[in-house]
Amino acid sequence: MPNYKPDFTKQAKFIPVDFTEQIIPDTFEYALNHIVNPHLDLRPFDSLYNNEQKGAAAYSPSVMLKIILFAYAHGMISSRRIAKACQTNITDNDSAKMLTNKGTIQGYNGVAISDDKHQIIVQAQAWDAVNEQQTLQPAIKQLQGQLSRIGKTTSLQQAKFSADSGFHSKANLVYLDEQGIDSYIADTGFRSRNPLFQNSQTYQATKRKKRGYDKPKLFTRDDFHFNRQALSCVCPAGNVMWLTSKKPHTNNDQRYITYQGYLKDCRTCPMQSQCMRSPPKERGRQVTFTSQDKPTKIASIIQQMKDKIDSKQGRREYSKRLGCIEPVFANITKHKKMDYFTLRGKTKVNTQWLMYCLVHNIEKLREHVA
């Protein structure tokens, strides 16, 4: 007689997940689950097993068949790929795909705000959002609500708020400006402008690795002769370029226009190696300029933040972020071993994240408890 492991797809203990309630009707997974179990006669598999008296229990043929058919439906043929996919959470509809240094995983993003002096977490939330930029504004609103309930309504406006480049966006900068919050949010290129990093061998080695060792320096935008009034552009070789679109495009609410060299000119240009990394095939060199002298308000806010971060005070204030929030996450993820969530569903995951943050705060407050 065969000895199969119990089918826990409808379990109510240990891991509180009922698989049949997780899958969505009208999907392949739903149809597969409801066709294999009650409608397929899998008794012929029983004759292949004789492990009732000895040996370990085997996985049920119905479970194995559903796994294989589901994998084939998603183009997974390799047994190792199928085994690896079985370790991935695909039953949590609230979760999101997260890009990490270990690849793309499905999960949540734990975000926290702490104070600089005591490293007390004052706001925390687990988000089902891939991009951290989307979490800043709701996190600030939650913090404002909490401060209002304890009678500290103006505390945030009196503080200096810092965040890393993952939270940098035009929408966030405008929001913080409207809220009157003195913020310091670095952009992705702030290190390249910081003189301290110019002498850093580690940073320069990483920078060289990204752009390649043997790539020659090419002509930049400053090498092209752009006449904003006449809307004309001449390349370093003296050839006139053509305006690709008369309607300027926008980025960060700054308006840009793009010029492109004529293909016949670029193919025969004696300065081609200084202008393009490879000989042109379908189009000539392109270059983009701002279409107005004065940037819009939003573009000004973005530039103001760059100037703020690059100032001595800005670098000093932003550098405090490392000693403020990074030890908090290090304590939770390294010392407390909270490097992944063990529950499913946004409500449960958020509760688990808040409880870990509470443990952190209790440790910080223990010295001040009488």
LUMTI-764122 format. One line per 2 residues: number of its first residue (from 1); their letters; for each residue z, y, x of C-alpha. Coordinates in nm, 4 decimals, decimal comma. Example, Ala and Ser with C-alpha at 12.3 -4.5 7.8 and 13.67 -1.06 7.14 Angstrom:
2
1 = AS = 0,7800:-0,4500:1,2300; 0,7140:-0,1060:1,3670
# end
This chain:
370
1 = MP = 0,0000:0,0000:0,0000; -0,0731:0,3503:0,1245
3 = NY = 0,2090:0,5855:0,2163; 0,1033:0,9489:0,1688
5 = KP = 0,2937:1,2664:0,2431; 0,4026:1,4486:-0,0739
7 = DF = 0,1716:1,7175:-0,2085; 0,3655:2,0463:-0,1947
9 = TK = 0,1002:2,2725:-0,3485; 0,3316:2,3182:-0,6488
11 = QA = 0,6588:2,3256:-0,4589; 0,9353:2,5613:-0,5667
13 = KF = 1,1634:2,5185:-0,2642; 1,1575:2,5656:0,1144
15 = IP = 0,8561:2,8009:0,1119; 0,8529:2,9585:-0,2351
17 = VD = 0,4780:2,9390:-0,3005; 0,2972:2,7770:-0,5897
19 = FT = -0,0550:2,7413:-0,4534; -0,2110:2,7014:-0,7966
21 = EQ = -0,0853:3,0493:-0,8910; -0,2231:3,2078:-0,5747
23 = II = -0,5905:3,1207:-0,6191; -0,8004:3,3467:-0,8403
25 = PD = -0,9940:3,2051:-1,1395; -1,3755:3,2036:-1,1216
27 = TF = -1,3651:3,1531:-0,7438; -1,4845:2,8552:-0,5395
29 = EY = -1,1269:2,7770:-0,4373; -1,0138:2,7661:-0,7995
31 = AL = -1,2995:2,5366:-0,9032; -1,2474:2,3101:-0,6023
33 = NH = -0,8757:2,2684:-0,6689; -0,9217:2,1903:-1,0374
35 = IV = -1,2131:1,9502:-0,9847; -1,0744:1,7350:-0,7015
37 = NP = -0,7283:1,6622:-0,8394; -0,7862:1,5477:-1,1993
39 = HL = -1,1552:1,4598:-1,2043; -1,2368:1,2705:-0,8835
41 = DL = -1,1414:0,9051:-0,8447; -1,0024:0,8834:-0,4930
43 = RP = -0,8523:0,5356:-0,5256; -1,1130:0,3813:-0,2878
45 = FD = -0,9322:0,5631:-0,0052; -0,6174:0,3584:-0,0746
47 = SL = -0,7720:0,0417:0,0681; -0,8091:0,2124:0,4058
49 = YN = -0,4345:0,2671:0,4398; -0,1728:0,0001:0,4979
51 = NE = 0,1200:0,2091:0,6167; 0,3779:0,1466:0,3480
53 = QK = 0,6056:-0,0663:0,5692; 0,5459:0,1016:0,9021
55 = GA = 0,3876:0,4085:1,0513; 0,4055:0,7751:0,9510
57 = AA = 0,3029:0,8986:0,6108; -0,0581:1,0177:0,5853
59 = YS = -0,1934:1,3310:0,4231; -0,3167:1,2745:0,0719
61 = PS = -0,6958:1,2205:0,0486; -0,7126:1,4877:-0,2216
63 = VM = -0,5587:1,7450:0,0133; -0,7833:1,6457:0,3040
65 = LK = -1,0948:1,6461:0,0859; -1,0211:1,9962:-0,0462
67 = II = -0,9652:2,1270:0,3067; -1,2924:1,9823:0,4359
69 = LF = -1,5012:2,0957:0,1373; -1,3509:2,4446:0,1544
71 = AY = -1,4220:2,4634:0,5289; -1,7827:2,3508:0,4804
73 = AH = -1,8254:2,6168:0,2114; -1,7342:2,8783:0,4736
75 = GM = -1,9569:2,7366:0,7467; -1,6789:2,5688:0,9463
77 = IS = -1,7921:2,2323:1,0834; -1,5781:2,1868:1,3939
79 = SR = -1,2550:1,9929:1,3348; -1,0702:2,2294:1,5697
81 = RI = -1,1868:2,5338:1,3747; -1,0776:2,3712:1,0506
83 = AK = -0,7364:2,2860:1,1980; -0,6926:2,6420:1,3245
85 = AC = -0,7945:2,7854:0,9881; -0,5234:2,5766:0,8202
87 = QT = -0,2649:2,7790:1,0159; -0,3963:3,1088:0,8720
89 = NI = -0,2495:3,2644:0,5613; -0,5297:3,2782:0,3055
91 = TD = -0,3174:3,2635:-0,0085; -0,1568:3,6080:-0,0029
93 = ND = -0,3748:3,8348:-0,2112; -0,1646:4,1420:-0,1218
95 = SA = -0,2221:4,1093:0,2523; -0,5034:4,2689:0,4537
97 = KM = -0,7062:4,1737:0,7586; -0,5488:4,3250:1,0704
99 = LT = -0,7274:4,3716:1,4027; -0,4849:4,2804:1,6855
101 = NK = -0,5046:4,1956:2,0544; -0,5038:3,8304:1,9460
103 = GT = -0,7992:3,8755:1,7141; -0,8197:3,9403:1,3411
105 = IQ = -0,5264:3,8119:1,1393; -0,4272:3,8471:0,7762
107 = GY = -0,0977:4,0213:0,7232; 0,0892:4,3499:0,6939
109 = NG = 0,1643:4,6521:0,9090; 0,5299:4,7475:0,9495
111 = VA = 0,5706:5,1245:0,9944; 0,8947:5,3125:1,0657
113 = IS = 1,0123:5,6686:1,1338; 1,3238:5,7226:1,3469
115 = DD = 1,5184:6,0201:1,4743; 1,5074:6,1173:1,8401
117 = KH = 1,8792:6,1461:1,9103; 2,0212:5,8206:1,7689
119 = QI = 1,7088:5,6044:1,7109; 1,8166:5,5549:1,3498
121 = IV = 1,5314:5,4463:1,1217; 1,5080:5,7037:0,8433
123 = QA = 1,2007:5,5607:0,6693; 1,0342:5,2200:0,6793
125 = QA = 0,7666:5,0426:0,4838; 0,5394:4,7393:0,5204
127 = WD = 0,1838:4,8375:0,4325; -0,1145:4,6276:0,3330
129 = AV = -0,3421:4,8758:0,5094; -0,5633:4,8043:0,8078
131 = NE = -0,5713:5,1640:0,9274; -0,2461:5,3364:1,0257
133 = QQ = -0,3964:5,6714:0,9272; -0,3628:5,5747:0,5618
135 = TL = 0,0127:5,5219:0,5914; 0,1235:5,8601:0,7303
137 = QP = 0,1091:6,0710:0,4138; 0,2862:5,8223:0,1824
139 = AI = 0,5457:5,7610:0,4558; 0,6145:6,1357:0,4820
141 = KQ = 0,6429:6,1622:0,1026; 0,8945:5,8766:0,0949
143 = LQ = 1,0956:6,0399:0,3714; 1,0960:6,3725:0,1893
145 = GQ = 1,2256:6,1995:-0,1219; 1,5052:6,0310:0,0708
147 = LS = 1,6067:6,3553:0,2406; 1,6080:6,5317:-0,0953
149 = RI = 1,8437:6,2728:-0,2447; 2,1025:6,3330:0,0281
151 = GK = 2,0721:6,7106:0,0123; 1,8674:6,7529:0,3327
153 = TT = 1,5537:6,8942:0,1744; 1,4551:7,1216:0,4641
155 = SL = 1,5445:6,8823:0,7478; 1,1874:6,7677:0,8069
157 = QQ = 1,0559:7,1255:0,8278; 1,3223:7,1992:1,0904
159 = AK = 1,2348:6,8936:1,3007; 0,9508:6,8171:1,5415
161 = FS = 0,7395:6,5268:1,4174; 0,5334:6,3156:1,6596
163 = AD = 0,2994:6,0197:1,6107; 0,0495:5,8333:1,8281
165 = SG = -0,3282:5,8578:1,8107; -0,3495:5,5845:1,5466
167 = FH = -0,2273:5,8400:1,2907; -0,4637:6,1196:1,4032
169 = SK = -0,7103:6,2248:1,1342; -0,8268:6,5498:0,9808
171 = AN = -0,6655:6,4610:0,6463; -0,3269:6,3986:0,8101
173 = LV = -0,3384:6,7153:1,0194; -0,4250:6,9260:0,7148
175 = YL = -0,1469:6,7598:0,5144; 0,1163:6,8218:0,7826
177 = DE = 0,0000:7,1816:0,8153; 0,0298:7,2334:0,4398
179 = QG = 0,3799:7,0813:0,4429; 0,4899:7,3195:0,7175
181 = ID = 0,5858:7,0342:0,9537; 0,5815:7,1064:1,3267
183 = SY = 0,3838:6,7972:1,4305; 0,2547:6,6573:1,7587
185 = IA = -0,0133:6,3924:1,6999; -0,2293:6,2983:1,9953
187 = DT = -0,6022:6,2336:1,9635; -0,7760:5,9447:2,1365
189 = GF = -0,8863:6,1603:2,4296; -0,5614:6,3380:2,5120
191 = RS = -0,4933:6,1286:2,8239; -0,8301:6,2154:2,9738
193 = RN = -0,7319:6,5846:2,9528; -0,3835:6,5369:3,0967
195 = PL = -0,3689:6,6176:3,4733; -0,0917:6,3598:3,5194
197 = FQ = -0,3351:6,0799:3,4365; -0,6023:6,2037:3,6747
199 = NS = -0,3959:6,0748:3,9704; -0,2887:5,7550:3,7959
201 = QT = -0,4590:5,4595:3,9624; -0,3898:5,2333:3,6640
203 = YQ = -0,5412:5,4755:3,4128; -0,8431:5,5547:3,6276
205 = AT = -0,9077:5,1844:3,6931; -0,8981:5,1134:3,3199
207 = KR = -1,1258:5,4092:3,2512; -1,3771:5,2947:3,5135
209 = KK = -1,3707:4,9439:3,3754; -1,4581:5,0679:3,0264
211 = RG = -1,7539:5,2790:3,1308; -1,8786:5,0467:3,4094
213 = YD = -1,8730:5,0915:3,7866; -2,2434:5,1229:3,8494
215 = KP = -2,3472:5,3545:3,5665; -2,4862:5,6835:3,7019
217 = KL = -2,3749:6,0149:3,5588; -2,6349:6,1407:3,3121
219 = FT = -2,7225:6,4839:3,1801; -2,4680:6,6063:2,9267
221 = RD = -2,5034:6,8480:2,6384; -2,4297:7,1395:2,8726
223 = DF = -2,7451:7,0625:3,0754; -2,9707:7,1322:2,7752
225 = HF = -3,0775:7,4856:2,6824; -2,9845:7,5427:2,3180
227 = NR = -3,0645:7,8670:2,1335; -2,8471:7,8797:1,8235
229 = QA = -3,0214:8,1859:1,6769; -3,3726:8,0486:1,7168
231 = LS = -3,2622:7,6891:1,6506; -3,4550:7,5650:1,9524
233 = CV = -3,3681:7,3315:2,2393; -3,5272:7,2688:2,5802
235 = CP = -3,4360:6,9694:2,7973; -3,3470:6,9991:3,1710
237 = AG = -3,7078:6,9068:3,2593; -3,8387:7,2046:3,0592
239 = NV = -3,9777:7,0081:2,7628; -3,9274:7,1409:2,4104
241 = MW = -3,7288:6,9066:2,1832; -3,7681:6,8753:1,8068
243 = LT = -3,5038:6,9209:1,5382; -3,4471:6,5804:1,3773
245 = SK = -3,3051:6,7239:1,0539; -3,3016:7,0755:0,9172
247 = KP = -2,9863:6,9992:0,7157; -2,6860:6,9949:0,9514
249 = HT = -2,4535:6,6949:0,9285; -2,0762:6,7218:0,9344
251 = NN = -1,7919:6,5560:1,1202; -1,4303:6,6745:1,0893
253 = DQ = -1,5797:6,9536:0,8725; -1,7624:7,0899:1,1758
255 = RY = -2,1390:7,1220:1,1265; -2,3765:6,9678:1,3813
257 = IT = -2,7497:6,9542:1,4408; -2,9361:6,7000:1,6520
259 = YQ = -3,2456:6,7427:1,8708; -3,4636:6,4666:2,0100
261 = GY = -3,7126:6,4606:2,2918; -4,0748:6,3636:2,2233
263 = LK = -4,1305:6,0016:2,3192; -4,4418:6,0817:2,5260
265 = DC = -4,2461:6,3416:2,7253; -3,9477:6,1145:2,7915
267 = RT = -4,1652:5,8208:2,9010; -4,3369:6,0250:3,1734
269 = CP = -4,0465:6,2520:3,2640; -3,9685:6,2588:3,6418
271 = MQ = -3,5982:6,3138:3,5565; -3,5776:6,0127:3,3249
273 = SQ = -3,3243:5,8244:3,5411; -3,0890:6,1242:3,5260
275 = CM = -3,1203:6,1544:3,1492; -3,1378:5,7990:3,0045
277 = RS = -2,9781:5,4718:3,1138; -3,2949:5,2758:3,0353
279 = PP = -3,6616:5,3709:2,9786; -3,7234:5,4836:2,6199
281 = KE = -3,9028:5,2461:2,3858; -3,8843:5,3840:2,0332
283 = RG = -3,7418:5,7354:2,0693; -3,6602:5,9997:2,3243
285 = RQ = -3,3282:6,1423:2,4390; -3,1048:6,2859:2,1674
287 = VT = -2,8498:6,5647:2,2000; -2,6189:6,7224:1,9399
289 = FT = -2,4811:7,0778:1,9102; -2,2546:7,2619:1,6695
291 = SQ = -2,4543:7,4653:1,4229; -2,2205:7,7652:1,3986
293 = DK = -2,0191:7,9752:1,6385; -1,7006:7,9746:1,4314
295 = PT = -1,5562:7,6358:1,3327; -1,4277:7,5756:0,9824
297 = KI = -1,0565:7,5800:0,9021; -1,0221:7,2029:0,9359
299 = AS = -1,2109:7,1985:1,2654; -0,9789:7,4765:1,3833
301 = II = -0,6728:7,2688:1,2891; -0,8055:6,9739:1,4896
303 = QQ = -0,8691:7,1959:1,7919; -0,5299:7,3625:1,7508
305 = MK = -0,3628:7,0204:1,7657; -0,5541:6,9379:2,0849
307 = DK = -0,4439:7,2691:2,2386; -0,0893:7,2039:2,1210
309 = ID = -0,0771:6,8557:2,2730; -0,2312:6,9807:2,5997
311 = SK = 0,0261:7,2601:2,6436; 0,3358:7,2064:2,8585
313 = QG = 0,5649:7,2174:2,5566; 0,3341:6,9859:2,3635
315 = RR = 0,3291:6,7259:2,6404; 0,7057:6,7495:2,6696
317 = EY = 0,7605:6,7049:2,2956; 0,5066:6,4250:2,2627
319 = SK = 0,6514:6,2375:2,5603; 0,9798:6,2051:2,3671
321 = RL = 0,8027:5,9714:2,1243; 0,8126:5,6864:2,3779
323 = GC = 1,1914:5,7039:2,4021; 1,2314:5,7608:2,0289
325 = IE = 1,0325:5,4937:1,8432; 0,9115:5,2397:2,1005
327 = PV = 1,2653:5,1043:2,1753; 1,3143:5,0616:1,8009
329 = FA = 1,0134:4,8313:1,7687; 1,1034:4,6567:2,0944
331 = NI = 1,4505:4,5773:1,9598; 1,3134:4,4385:1,6328
333 = TK = 1,0136:4,2465:1,7653; 1,1515:4,1242:2,0995
335 = HK = 1,5305:4,1042:2,0723; 1,5381:4,0089:1,7022
337 = KM = 1,2227:3,7916:1,7294; 1,0586:3,9662:1,4315
339 = DY = 0,7034:3,9323:1,5634; 0,5572:3,8141:1,2329
341 = FT = 0,6500:3,8092:0,8636; 0,7550:3,4754:0,7158
343 = LR = 0,7104:3,5605:0,3466; 0,4151:3,6202:0,1172
345 = GK = 0,3535:3,9068:-0,1221; 0,3921:4,2767:-0,0503
347 = TK = 0,7298:4,3063:-0,2255; 0,8880:4,0198:-0,0303
349 = VN = 0,7330:4,1245:0,3012; 0,8495:4,4829:0,2541
351 = TQ = 1,2013:4,3606:0,1717; 1,2079:4,1508:0,4883
353 = WL = 1,0909:4,4477:0,6982; 1,3534:4,6784:0,5433
355 = MY = 1,6288:4,4262:0,6067; 1,5338:4,4013:0,9746
357 = CL = 1,5339:4,7805:0,9956; 1,8779:4,7774:0,8315
359 = VH = 2,0037:4,5348:1,0984; 1,8751:4,7725:1,3649
361 = NI = 2,0510:5,0691:1,2031; 2,3810:4,8806:1,1723
363 = EK = 2,3707:4,8098:1,5451; 2,3121:5,1777:1,6167
365 = LR = 2,5911:5,2859:1,3806; 2,8556:5,0360:1,4923
367 = EH = 2,9895:5,2683:1,7621; 3,0452:5,5443:1,5028
369 = VA = 3,2175:5,3270:1,2406; 3,5927:5,3745:1,2430
# end
